[in-house]
Amino acid sequence: MRRSSPPPAERPATGRIRALFSFRAGHLHLFVLGLAVAALPLLVPKGPGNTAPVDALAIVYLLVAMVALPRTGRRLVRPAGPALLLFLAAGVIATLASEDVGLGILTLLIEIYLILLFFGVSNDLADDRRGLDRILVVWVLAALAWTCLPILVAVHVLPQELPVVGVQGSRPAGTSGNPNLLGSYLVTSFFVLLASPWPRARPLRLLAAGWLLWGIWLTGSNGGISGLLIGLAVLGIGALFRRGRTREQMQGLVGALLLLVVLLVVGSGALIEWQAGRPSPFRVFSDERQGSPLGSTLGRTDRGLEDRLEIWRQTWEAASPHVALGIGPGQFVSLNLLNPKGVARSSTHNDYLSVTIERGVLGLVAYLAFCLILVRWSGRLLVAGGSGRATHRALAGAVWANLIFGLAHETYHFRHMWMLFALVWVAAHQAEAAAEPADQEAAAPVPPSRREPTGAAT
């Protein structure tokens, strides 16, 4: 007599509860991360140490991710860990040698929080392609919504007196409190849109891109517009090299981009020396465009550039004696520099100069090393095979746009920058992991049965 097979054992109640908890935890940390991404430009009202409402969501995400990460069973990764550790070490040394140790410690704590957020997102999404896609879509939806603020102000639907609008002169700042910060966020969001799988329909993508570009233009951020153009140029160069990428061509791509950055830096320094005591050549150019549609952007070129050159000159003259160790993180205000109206300056408007004077030579070396690592991750995306939406290679354009933007504004404390860095590493990691099976298959030896006989006729 045929014996019937025993019925499958039912999962114990405790196992069901554990599986349900694990499932919900996995979705919970992505949900909280999505909220933090959606709130990236929500920086008002400001709290102690320039904290903002978005930081509350980011900290909640970090706590949830710390609970969920051990359940994945994967090894913790620390992208660019040595460079960031050296960066923090330079900050500690400069803080100990500074006049205001308390302010330096507060600044370092904020930077540690941003680095932890960077590590958390990187580990969370490293092997989760769908999770990365969802976060990119959330970023795009949020950016399109936040762009309503500058546009509705421009078309006089929202009054400029609303605190949430944050208009500086004729330049809307939104909830970021700074037109240049909003410009950086929208430029980054433009490249995130190019990398996002949504919207799929080309007309909708064009409409979304036009909406974001309109918002960028209204901020009047010349640094943002310059970064946008550089980012698009980088994507174009990457497309050319993907058509025939030998090792020499890839090295040429990286060398050309690095040369571009060096030329911009050297050119800025030459302008500082050349402009002393001379009228700006940009003044005539700007005056000709006053009252035109270009008045809020190119029409400000002379004022913006002259002001930047003056800030950089004053900063270097005041801080150069302390460049060995630095004056301390966040202590630029201790230089007591004043603008022509007699108001104290609060920023160097240059990432690289800021790092140099606040953390010394060691801090600059560490920051430049981190920038080179970002360039390497971007290079992996630029040459990765596959469609742009599958590889998210447009994120490389966002990296280059913000590295260039850093020449005219301090950006390395922006929350959306560290979120971008994490997404770029995740995209590069996933692109590299997807390429490994194809490389292994191409390098696999041909089975003996498929080889031609030794004496086969040719």
N, C-alpha and C positions, 0 to 999 in steps of 0.2 A: 504494500500500500504506500502510495507516495505521500511523503510527509510535507505538510505545508510549511513554508518559510515563516519564521516568527515575525510578528509585526515590528516595524521600526520603533526603536526606543524614543520616547518623547523627551524633549529637552526639559530639564528641570526648571521649575519656576524661577529659581535664582539665576539660572543661565539666561532666561528670557529677559529678566530685569536688567542683567548686566549688558546684554546685547543692545537692549533698547536705550540704556543710558549711554553706551558708547556711540550709538548712532546719533543720538541727539547732541552729544558733546561735539561730534565731528561737524555737525551742521551749525552748532551754536557759535563756535569760534569763527567760522566763515561769515556768519550773520553779523557778529560784532565787528569783524574786520571790515565788512561792507559798510557798516554805519560809520566807522572811523574814516574810511575812504571818502564817503559821501560828504563828511563834515570837514575835509581838509582845509578849505578856505575860511572856515568859521573861526576867526581869530579875535572877535570882539564879543563881549567885553574882555579886556585883558585882566589877568590875575597877577599874583606875585611872580617875579622873575619872568615876565612876558608869557606866562602860561595862558592857555585859552580853552574854550569849551571842547575843542577837538581832542585835547590832551586827556580829558576824562575818559572819552571813548577809547582812545588808544591804550590807556593804562588798563581799562577793563579787558580789552582784547588781549593784552599781554598776560594778564592773570588767567584768563580762560585758556589761552594757547599753552601756558605752562602746564595746565592740567591735561590738556588733550595731547600734547606732543609725546609724552612717554608711551601713550597707547599705540602710536604708530610703529614703535619698535625700531625706528631708523636712528642712525648716529647723528648727533648734533653737529651741524656745520657752522663755521664762523667765516663767512666770505670776507676776504681782505682783512682778516684778523690781525696779522702782524703790523700792517700799515696803520690801522685804527688804534691799536695798542700803543704804537710809537707816538701817534697824534695825541692821545690822552696823556702819555708820559711827558711829552713836551709841555702840555698844559699844566700838569702838576708842578713841574720844575719852575715854569713861569709864575705860577700862583704863589709858590713859596718865596719867590724873590720880589713879589709885587707889593704895592702899598696897601691894597685892600684884599686881604686873603679871603674874607667872607664872600665878596662878590665873585672872586675867582672860583671858589668852591661851588657856589650856586650855578655858575655857568658850566662847570664841569659836570655837575649832576644832570643838567638839562641835556648835555651832549651824550652822557651815558645812557639816558633814557632814549634818545633818538637812535643810538647804536643798537640798543636792545630791541627797539621796534624793528630796525633793519634786520637783525638776526632772527627775530620772531617770525616776520613775514617770509623771510627766505626759507626757513625750515618748514614753515607751515605749508607752503605751496610748491616746494621743490619737486615733488613727484605727483602733483595734483594738477593735471592739465585742465580738467573741467573747472577746478577752483580758480586757476589763473584766468581762464576765460570769463568766469563770472565776475571776478573783481574788476577786470578791464571794462566789462559792460557797465557795472555799477559806477565806475569812475566816469565813463562817457555820459551816462544819464545825469549824474550829479553836475558835471561841468556844463552841460547844456542848460540845466536849471539855473545854476549860479550865474551864467552869462546873461540871464534875463535882467539882472540888476543894472549893469552898465548900459545895456541897450534900452531898457525902459526909461532910464534917466535921459538918455540922448534924445528919445522921441517924446519927452515931456509927459510920460505917463506917470512916473514916480517923481515926487518933488525932491529937490536936492537937499532939503532940510532934514530928511529922515536920517536918523543915526546909522541905520543899517546900510545906507547907500554909501556913505563915506567919501564924498566928493572932495578932492583937493584941487581948488581952482576950478578948471574945466575938465579935470581928469577924474573919472569915477574909480573908486578903490574897492567898492563892494564891502563885504564883511571881512576882508583881509586887513583893512586899515591903511593900505599902501598901494598906489597904482602900479608900482613896479613889481610888488609881490603878486598882485592880481595878474599882471602881464605874464610873469613867470609861470603861474599856475595854468593860465589859459594856453600858453605856448606848449607846455607839457601835455595838457589835455588834448591839444590838436594832434600830437604824435600818438598819444594813447588811442585816439579815435582811429588813426590809420592802422594801428596794431590790433584793434579790437575786432572780434568776430561779428559784432553788431554795430550798426544795422547792415544787413546783408545786401539789400537792394542799393544799387549804385546811386540812383537819384536821392535816396534818403541820406546816404553818406555824403554826397555833395552838399545837400542842404545843411547837414550838421556841421560840415567843415566850414561852410560859408558863415554860419551863425557864430562859430568860435572865432573865425578870423575877424569878423565884425567887432566882437568883444575885445580882441587883442588891439585892434586899431584904435578903439575908443579909449583904451587906457593911456594912449600916448607914450608908451614905453618904447623908446628907440632901441634900448638894449634887448627888449623882448623881440622886436621885429628883426633886429640883426641876428639874434639867435635862431629865430624861425628860418631865416634864409640860409644860415649855415647848416642847420639840421637838414633842410631839404636838399642842399648841395651834397651833404654826406650820403644821404640815401641814394642820390643819383650816381655818385661815384661808386657806391657799393653795387648798384645794379650793373654798372659797366664791368666791374671786376668779377662778378658772378658768371659772366658769359665766358670767361677764359681765365680761370684763377690758377696760375702757377704760383710756386713759392715766391718767385721774384716779384710777381704782380701784387701779391698780398703784402709783401714788405714795402713795395712802392706805395700802396694805398695808405698804409699806416704812416710811412715817412712823409707823404704829401700832407696828410691831415695834421701831423705834429708840426711840420714846417709852417703851416698856416697859423697855428696857435702861436708859435715862436715869433712869427712876423707881426702878429697883432700885439703881442706883449712888447716887443722891441719898438714897434711903431708908437705905442702909447707912451713909452718912456721918452722917445725922441720928441714927441709932441709936447711933453711936459717941459723939456729943456728949450725947445724952439719957441714955445709960446710966451716965455717969460719976457715981459716988456713989449710985446708986439700985439697988434690987433689980430683977432681970430679970423682966419680965412673963411670960417663957416658963418660969420655974421652976415655978410652980403647974401650968401645962399639962403639963410633963414629969413632975412628981411624980405626977400623977393617972394616968399611963400606965406607971409603973414596975411591973414584974411582969406586964404584959399582953403580948400578941403584938406591940404597938407599942413595947415597951421598948427594943429595940435600935436603933430609928430615931427616932421622935418622942419617945421617952423620953429621948433624949440631946440634945434641942433646946437646953435651957438651957445645958448644959455646952459644947456645940459652939459656940453663938453667943457666949456670954460669953468663951470662950477666943479666938475670932476677933476680937471687938471689942477685947480686951486686946492681942492681937498687933498689930493695926492701929494702935492708939493708941501703943503703945511704939515701933513701927517709925517712925511719922511724927515723933514727938518726937525720936528719935535721928538720923533721916536727913534731915529737912527742911532743915537748913542746907546740905546738899550736893545739893539737888534740881536745881540748874542743870545740872551735868554728870553727876551720879550718883556712887555710891560704887564702881562697877565691877561688871561681870557676875560673878555667882556669889559675891559678897562680902558677902552678908547676914550671915554669921556674924561678920564683923568688928564688927558693932554690939554684940555681947556681950549679947544680950537673954536673960533667964532666965524660965522659967515658974514658977508658984507652988511647984513642988517643987525649984526650984533647978537644973533641967536647962537647958542652953543650947538656945535655939530655933534651928531650922535652916531655917525657911521662913516667908514672910509669909502663906501661904495665900490669896493673891490675885494673879492674873496682872497686873492693871493697876497695883496698888500696887508690886509687885515690879519691873516694868519702869520705873516712875517713879523709884524710889529707886536702882536700879542703873544706869540709862542716862540719867537726867535727862529734861528736858522733850522734847528731841529724840527720845529713844527712845520716849516715850509717844506722841508724834505719829505716829511711824513705825508703831508697833504698832496704834494705832487705825485708821490708814489701811489696814493689812493686814486688820484685822477688817472694815472697810467693804467691802473687795474680796471677802472671803469671803461677806459678806451679799449682795453683788451676784450672785456666782455662784449662791448659794442661791436668790435671787429668780428667776434664769433657769430653774432646775429647777422651782420652784414653779408657774410659769405656763406651762411647756412643755406642748404638746399631746401626746396619746398616753397609753397606759397607764402606771401607776406603775412596773411592772417594765421597760418599754421605756425610760423616761426616767430611772429610778433616782432619782426626785425625793425619796424618803425620806431620802437623804443630806443634804438641806437641814436636816431635823430634827436630824440628828446635829451639824451645825455649830452651830446655835442652842443645842442642849443643852450643848455644851462651852463655848461663849462664856459662858453663864450659870454653868456649873460653875466657870469661871475666877474668879468672884467669891468663891468659898469655898475655892479650892485653886489651886496653881500647876500649870498643865496644858501650857504651851507647849513644855515639853521632853519631853513624852510622845511616844514613837515612833509610837504608833498615831494620834496627832493629825496628824502630818505625812503619814502614809499616807492618812488621811481627807481632808486638804486636797487631795492629789493626785487622789484618786478623784472628789472633788466637781468640781474643774476639768475633769477628763476627761469626766465625765458632762455638765456644762454645755456643754463644747465640742462634744460629739457631738450633744446635743439641738439646739444652734444650727445645726450643719451639716445636720442632718436637716430643719430647718424652712426652710432657704434654698430648696431646690427647690420646695417648696409655695408659698412667697411669690413666687418668680419666675413660677410658673405662674399664680398668681392675678393678677399684675400684667401678664401678657403681653397685647398688644393682640389684639382679635378680628380674624381674617382677613376681608378684604373680602367673600368669598363667603358669610360667615355673618352679615354685617350686614344689617339690614332696609333695604329701599329707602327713599329719601328721602321719597317720597310715599306711604308705606304708610299704610293706613287704621288709625285707632286704634279 
